[in-house]
Amino acid sequence: MFEDGTDELNEADEELQISSLIDVVFLLLIYFIVTMTLKLPESDIGIQLPGTVKQSKEVKMPAEQIIDMDAEGRVFLNNEQFGAEGSRDLPRLVETLRKYKQASDSQNTKALVTIQATADTLHQRVVDVMNACQAAGLKHMTFGMGD
């Protein structure tokens, strides 16, 4: 039974009121348009890629770099000492290894490093050298036993 006392629906009651639904849709549309961020297509961004420099003669790269460590904590690469005995930072070694990696990448070869430590070398010093290799971007490391 309805309010007017009839059991049947009037045709006016059957209409769907969608005006509020349309208002909500337009409000959402305006919200998304206003909050949208504009991205430039890739073709519109001015990018200059770095070029490669041709070498006048081919440089013979060693197949791998060997880092030696002794019991006192000294680190050697190509018979040159890197880092002080008491310090854990090896910034010169990192820079040298970065240059080695860049040269290997330019020749499309893997930059290989072998870490050789004596039996008396502190484990922390080996970790310091591994951190230096990681900071230089080297991923291919092997380990050997030094003298």
C-alpha positions in Angstrom: 0.0 0.0 0.0 1.3 3.4 -1.0 0.8 6.8 0.6 -2.1 7.8 -1.6 -3.9 4.6 -0.7 -3.4 2.8 -4.0 -1.7 -0.5 -4.6 -0.4 0.5 -8.1 2.5 2.6 -9.1 1.9 5.8 -11.0 3.9 6.4 -14.1 5.4 9.5 -12.5 6.9 7.4 -9.7 8.7 5.1 -12.3 11.0 7.8 -13.7 14.6 7.6 -12.7 16.1 10.8 -11.3 19.6 11.1 -12.8 20.2 14.8 -12.5 22.2 14.3 -9.3 24.1 11.5 -10.9 25.1 13.7 -13.9 26.2 16.4 -11.5 28.5 14.0 -9.7 29.9 12.7 -13.0 30.7 16.3 -14.2 32.3 17.2 -10.8 34.5 14.1 -11.1 35.4 14.9 -14.7 36.4 18.5 -13.7 38.4 17.2 -10.7 40.4 14.8 -12.9 41.0 17.4 -15.6 42.2 20.0 -13.0 44.5 17.6 -11.1 46.0 15.9 -14.3 49.7 16.5 -14.8 50.8 17.1 -18.4 53.7 14.9 -19.5 55.7 15.9 -22.6 56.1 13.1 -25.2 59.6 11.8 -25.5 60.0 13.3 -28.9 59.5 16.8 -27.4 62.3 16.5 -24.8 65.6 17.8 -26.1 68.2 15.2 -25.3 71.8 15.1 -26.4 73.4 11.7 -26.1 77.1 11.5 -25.3 79.3 10.6 -28.3 82.1 8.1 -28.3 85.6 9.2 -29.0 87.6 7.3 -31.5 91.1 6.3 -30.3 94.0 6.8 -32.6 95.5 3.4 -31.7 94.1 0.4 -29.9 94.8 0.2 -26.2 95.6 -3.2 -24.9 93.4 -3.7 -21.8 94.4 -6.3 -19.2 91.9 -9.2 -18.9 91.5 -8.5 -15.2 92.8 -6.3 -12.4 94.4 -8.0 -9.4 94.1 -6.3 -6.0 96.6 -7.6 -3.5 96.4 -7.2 0.2 98.9 -8.0 2.9 98.7 -8.7 6.6 99.3 -5.1 7.5 96.1 -4.0 5.6 97.9 -2.4 2.7 96.1 -2.6 -0.6 98.0 -2.8 -3.9 96.8 -2.5 -7.5 99.4 -2.6 -10.3 102.1 -2.4 -7.7 100.7 0.9 -6.4 99.5 1.3 -2.8 96.0 2.6 -2.2 94.6 3.9 1.1 96.3 4.3 4.4 96.7 1.3 6.6 94.3 2.5 9.3 91.6 4.0 7.0 88.6 2.1 5.7 88.0 4.5 2.8 89.7 3.8 -0.4 88.7 6.8 -2.6 91.7 6.6 -5.0 91.1 2.9 -5.5 87.4 3.6 -6.3 88.4 6.2 -8.8 91.0 3.9 -10.5 88.5 1.1 -10.7 85.8 3.4 -12.1 88.3 4.4 -14.9 89.0 0.7 -15.5 85.3 -0.1 -15.7 84.7 2.8 -18.1 87.5 1.7 -20.4 86.2 -1.9 -20.3 82.7 -0.8 -21.1 83.9 1.3 -24.1 85.6 -1.8 -25.5 82.5 -4.0 -24.7 84.5 -6.3 -22.4 83.7 -7.4 -18.8 85.6 -5.6 -16.1 87.0 -8.4 -14.0 88.7 -8.0 -10.6 90.5 -10.6 -8.6 91.0 -9.9 -4.9 94.0 -11.7 -3.4 94.5 -11.6 0.3 97.0 -13.4 2.5 95.9 -15.8 5.2 96.7 -13.1 7.8 94.7 -10.3 6.1 91.8 -9.0 8.3 88.4 -9.8 6.9 87.3 -6.2 7.4 90.0 -5.0 4.9 88.7 -7.5 2.3 85.2 -6.1 2.9 86.6 -2.6 2.4 88.0 -3.6 -1.0 84.7 -5.2 -2.0 82.9 -2.0 -1.0 85.3 0.0 -3.2 84.6 -2.4 -6.1 80.9 -2.0 -5.6 81.2 1.8 -5.5 83.1 1.7 -8.8 80.3 -0.3 -10.3 82.2 -3.6 -10.7 80.1 -6.7 -10.4 82.5 -9.5 -11.5 84.9 -10.2 -8.6 86.8 -13.4 -7.8 89.0 -14.2 -4.8 92.4 -15.8 -4.6 95.0 -16.4 -2.0 98.1 -14.2 -2.0 101.6 -15.0 -0.9 
